[in-house]
Amino acid sequence: MDEEQYNSQIEKMANLLTTDGVSMDEQDPQKLQKYRDHIMTDCNMSEDNALKLVYEALLYLKLKNSEGSDPIQKGDQFGAGFS
């Protein structure tokens, strides 16, 4: 799968997660099993790669819905000390 197809799958998964009301902070593999299985079937991916794609979709949603904060200016909120 090339990068464009992979990114498309991330967007599709993000839309599905949003439609199902899954929290962007969800980390429980059992709760995400449905989505992992969906990717494994649709994209013929291994279990690990499919779960990675689901987590990337969650990260995509988190970044998409962020307030647009600049992490360098607000580094302390991210646990980083930028100088």
Secondary structure, DSSP 8 states (H G I E B T S, - for coil): --HHHHHHHHHHHHHHHHHTT--TT---TTTTHHHHHHHHHHH---HHHHHHHHHHHHHHHHHHTS----TTTTGGGGT----
